[in-house]
Amino acid sequence: MKELLIYYLPAINILAFLVYGIDKLKAKKSWWRISEKTLLLLAALGGSIGAWAGMRLWHHKTLHKKFRYGIPAIIIAQAAIAAYFVIGMQ
């Protein structure tokens, strides 16, 4: 399980980061957009740091309350879960 997380977490964060950037490009070009549900799901599946970094770098979704407050809330929840498992394993 630990080995899986070593590969999964960086991959999902890179994916989230890139998808936020792609959606920003699509917004600028008035192209078909990636749904907000998909963007939030990527964060919830472990890509919250990548999502937050994408929001900050590309200034994307920063005015939307569900992203402005939701992504940090997901980060805090994931950190709490991670801390629980780390402390619980000792």
Buried (B, 14 or more C-beta within 10 A) or exposed (E): EEEEEEEBBBEBBEBBBBBBBBBBEEBEEEEEEBEBEEBBEBBBBBBBBBBBBBBEEBEBBEEBEEBEEBBEEBBEEBEEEEEEEEEEEE
